[in-house]
Every structure is written in C-alpha cells, then in structure tokens.
Amino acid sequence: MATFDARDYLQQLPSHGCHLLVTFEAKDLQSEITMSNASLWRIPDLDVEQGHFQHQGFEGSLRLFLERVRLEILEAKHRYPEHTWKSFDDFLISLEQVLSGDSGMLTLEIRDPSGLSHVDAALEPKQTTFERSVRDDWALGVLYPRPTIQGHTAASVARWIRKSSRIVALTGAGISVESGITPFRSSDKKGEALWAEFDPTRMTLGLFNRDPTVQAEWWQLERKLMGELSKAEPNAAHQFFGMLEQQGKLHGVITQNIDSLHQKGGVPDSKMNELHGHLRRVICANQRSRLNPQPCGDGACDFEPIRFEDVEPTILLPTCPKCSAPLRSETVMFEQSMPEGAVESARAAVREADLLIVVGSTLRVAPANELPAEALRRGTPVILVNFDETRYDEQVHVLVRQPAGELFAEVSALLQRPEEEDEEVEVKEDVHEVVAETSTHAGTWDDGSEEEQLYGDDDVGD
C-alpha cells in the first residue's frame, strides 16, 4: 500500500481532471486502484468521504484501501466525544460486512483534478474528464508561463491595445478614487476609508435582516456613498473603456464597484458585469430577487423598486410602504451570495478575451482574484494597473504603478498617433526581463473562505 502525492508529477499532469464512478462487491476487492492525494473520494453507501488533500493518496487493492479507511476511523473515534462513538461503531460494522463479503454492491466515486487517478479496467469504471479550475491549479501548484519582457508604461499598454480586439476589463475601487469615491479601505494607512467610520463586522446580511440598529447604520453608509456618487464624474480610465466600446474592441467590463461610473463613461449595460450589484435602485428586503436572494421574510412582497435618489432623505430607516420591511439597495452584503450567474459569466468573458486589463483591484477577494489566472493559464496577456502588490505582479505582461485616470489619458493620447510613432516611443520605455520562465502557486486547497465581500467594492489596500 503506497501513498500518491500528485504534486510530485506536475510535469506529467494530464490536461484535464478525471471523475471516476465504480461499483464493486466482495469479489472485486483485489482489484487495483490508484488515487492521488488531490482526489475527493466518497462511498455514499457507507456515508464516508475524504476531501482534496485531506489524505495521502493511495495505490493498492480495494481491500487494502478499505482496511486503511477502517484503521483511520478507529484512530479518529477516540478524538471525539463519547456520545458520538455509536455512529463510528455503526460505520465500522457496515465496513466489516463489506470486507467479509456479506454486503451487496457499493459505489466508489473519485473526483481528481490532477487527472492521475485510475482503477482496474475490469471494474468497468464510468469515467469523464473536466477542466481544472483555477483553485485546482493553485492547490496542485500548477505552473503558469511568465512573459519574457514586462512593460511598465503607457506605451506598452497602447501596444497591447492596438493588437487586441476582444478586451475585457476587471476593475476595483482604485479606478474610481480619482473620481472622488472613498474606498472601503485605503492603501495609504493615513488615507480616508469607509471602514474607519463604519464597523464592517456589523454590515452582514443576517444582521441587516433582523437588527434595526444595523439597518440604520447601513443606510447611513449608503447615503454617504450616494452623496459622493451624486457629484462624481467618470475619469479618464472609465472613459477609456467607453472609447474601446466605440472602437468595437471592448468585449466586456467586470467590476467589483457599485458606482455605475463605467456606464456613465460610455460602457453599455449589456457589456457590464457588476459582481457586487449597484446603488441605482432600492428594493424591499422582503422581496426575493437576483440581488436579494435571502429576503428577511417570506420574500413575497411585490414592491416596485425605486431609484435611490427618490428615497426620502429625512427618514433614518426607510421601510417598504407595502409590508414595512426595511428597504435596501441592490448591492451585495457580507454573507450574501453573488448575483446568480455573475461569476460564471465573468469567467466565460475572460476565457473569450484576447487581452485582460485589471485596474485598481488588490485581487485578494475570491472569486475576482481568480480571473487573471483564467487568462494567464490560457496564454492571454494581462495588464495590471495597481499601486498595491498582488500575487500576479511577476506574471503579467504590463505592470503599472500609476493613477488609472492619469495612465489611460496617456494611453488614449498615444493611440491617437500613427502606429509608427507609438513604436518609437515604446522602444525607449522602461522594460525589464522577467528572469523566471514559470510561476508556481502555494499548494494548499482554497475552500473559498474569502468569498464574502461587501457592497461590491474591492479593497484598495490593507
């Protein structure tokens, strides 16, 4: 009986993961199976399973595998309270019946992102393949190519824009700072930030739905944001993506912001994917919808959404005129899921892009932080405009530490010139060679615990 660490075979990984489904009985227990430690395996009949990287992998017979499971259950039993021991004993009795040949058919299911697992063909396994996710890659330590040369100026950005026809933008709070929008956090420890004024731990969907005090604090926060938005105008960065739309080069904008400045800058709603909602409308908290999937009551209220600016400003806590539940904006709070289909649509857009431009996002919050990897793993060039360090800094084709509006104003000016002049400028720009050819991520399983996010705004820094 041997262990099997998939990370020892990175250079030999199949292109896809595998999903195996095997039915077996006592006479099949000598059949051989190979299961990498990247696998999630389960035997539904015995109500037992182990997750990805929660075991050491296995190579050997089905009998040896089940005997190892029995040993691990015996060892684990005494680490739990005595009142739980009966469930352990019941499982062990069922497993003993399997090993002694007294049970019927059982099913073993294996989901292995590494694609290295396999079972004896005599068992006639049902096998399908699937594309590894970014999290699968990170857990396995899969290597992504790095560019040989990395640019750092507007000229490099302009060069990639000229070459591309299906451009996708991923934007966070940093793109709107120059428009006067206060970020929730600031890269400058002394700078303004909303979380210096409001307690983020109280701004959860659960607390909002049941605590009038939190509802009032939430409305105070939203009104502060709307006060800024009423005066804000799109800056040159927002307008740049509107220009790309006019040129037919913009495939889409994925934003973590809720300020609607991209639309004001010329990007149509049809090209927008607002991962964390928006502040344009107010809905009843007891009305189930795409941006309110967990209503505070039965979700049956039919209140017609209204514009945020139509809410009476003197009322500290606006309530629904039909059911008296609190009103709320169509934004994503902590503990609230993303709008249905938003994440899948974002991933699809990145897969279809021939250039990804990331602006003003620290890329620390899932699932937005996975989108650059979706591009890089396919060889799609990535431009990153951000003041803060990210996990992708050494992998992107262009890395610029400059205010977004200032940078894209320069890029716009360069794109007005003949291409020959642009190339002359580019020769003189500051570029450096990226020494390593590949990059690896930490080999730990990401369970998505950082997916919660508030009001659609990405952190600008710590």
Residue, then its C-alpha position, 0 to 999 in steps of 0.5 A: m500500500a503506497t501513498f500518491d502525492a500528485r504534486d510530485y508529477l506536475q510535469q506529467l499532469p494530464s490536461h484535464g481532471c478525471h471523475l471516476l464512478v465504480t461499483f464493486e462487491a466482495k469479489d472485486l476487492q483485489s482489484e487495483i486502484t490508484m488515487s492521488n492525494a488531490s482526489l475527493w473520494r466518497i462511498p455514499d453507501l457507507d456515508v464516508e468521504q475524504g476531501h482534496f488533500q485531506h489524505q495521502g493518496f493511495e495505490g493498492s487493492l480495494r481491500l487494502f484501501l478499505e482496511r486503511v479507511r477502517l484503521e483511520i476511523l478507529e484512530a479518529k473515534h477516540r478524538y471525539p466525544e463519547h456520545t458520538w462513538k455509536s455512529f463510528d461503531d455503526f460505520l465500522i460494522s457496515l465496513e466489516q460486512v463489506l470486507s467479509g463479503d456479506s454486503g451487496m454492491l457499493t459505489l466508489e466515486i473519485r473526483d481528481p483534478s490532477g487527472l492521475s487517478h485510475v482503477d482496474a479496467a475490469l471494474e468497468p469504471k464510468q469515467t469523464t474528464f473536466e477542466r481544472s479550475v483555477r483553485d485546482d491549479w493553485a492547490l496542485g501548484v500548477l505552473y503558469p508561463r511568465p512573459t519574457i519582457q514586462g512593460h511598465t508604461a503607457a506605451s506598452v499598454a497602447r501596444w497591447i491595445r492596438k493588437s487586441s480586439r476582444i478586451v475585457a476589463l476587471t476593475g476595483a475601487g482604485i479606478s474610481v478614487e480619482s473620481g472622488i469615491t472613498p474606498f472601503r479601505s485605503s492603501d495609504k494607512k493615513g488615507e480616508a476609508l469607509w471602514a474607519e467610520f463604519d464597523p464592517t463586522r456589523m454590515t452582514l446580511g443576517l444582521f441587516n435582516r433582523d437588527p434595526t440598529v444595523q439597518a440604520e447604520w447601513w443606510q447611513l453608509e449608503r447615503k454617504l456613498m450616494g452623496e459622493l456618487s451624486k457629484a462624481e464624474p467618470n475619469a479618464a480610465h472609465q472613459f477609456f473603456g467607453m472609447l474601446e466600446q466605440q472602437g468595437k474592441l471592448h468585449g466586456v467590463i467586470t467590476q467589483n464597484i457599485d458606482s455605475l461610473h463605467q456606464k456613465g463613461g460610455v460602457p453599455d449595460s449589456k457589456m457590464n458585469e457588476l459582481h457586487g450589484h449597484l446603488r441605482r435602485v432600492i428594493c424591499a428586503n422582503q422581496r426575493s430577487r437576483l440581488n436579494p436572494q435571502p429576503c428577511g421574510d417570506g420574500a413575497c412582497d411585490f414592491e416596485p423598486i425605486r431609484f435611490e435618489d427618490v428615497e426620502p432623505t429625512i427618514l433614518l430607516p426607510t421601510c417598504p410602504k407595502c409590508s414595512a420591511p426595511l428597504r435596501s439597495e441592490t448591492v451585495m452584503f457580507e454573507q450574501s451570495m453573488p448575483e446568480g450567474a455573475v461569476e460564471s459569466a465573468r469567467a466565460a468573458v475572460r476565457e473569450a478575451d484576447l487581452l485582460i486589463v485589471v485596474g485598481s483591484t488588490l485581487r485578494v477577494a475570491p472569486a475576482n482574484e481568480l480571473p487573471a489566472e483564467a487568462l494567464r493559464r490560457g496564454t492571454p496577456v494581462i495588464l495590471v494597473n495597481f499601486d498595491e502588490t498582488r500575487y500576479d505582479e511577476q506574471v503579467h505582461v504590463l505592470v503599472r504603478q500609476p493613477a488609472g485616470e492619469l495612465f489611460a489619458e496617456v494611453s488614449a493620447l498615444l493611440q491617437r498617433p500613427e502606429e509608427e510613432d507609438e513604436e518609437v516611443e515604446v522602444k525607449e520605455d522602461v522594460h525589464e526581463v522577467v528572469a523566471e520562465t514559470s510561476t508556481h502557486a502555494g499548494t494548499w486547497d482554497d475552500g473559498s473562505e474569502e468569498e464574502q465581500l461587501y457592497g461590491d467594492d474591492d479593497v484598495g489596500d490593507 
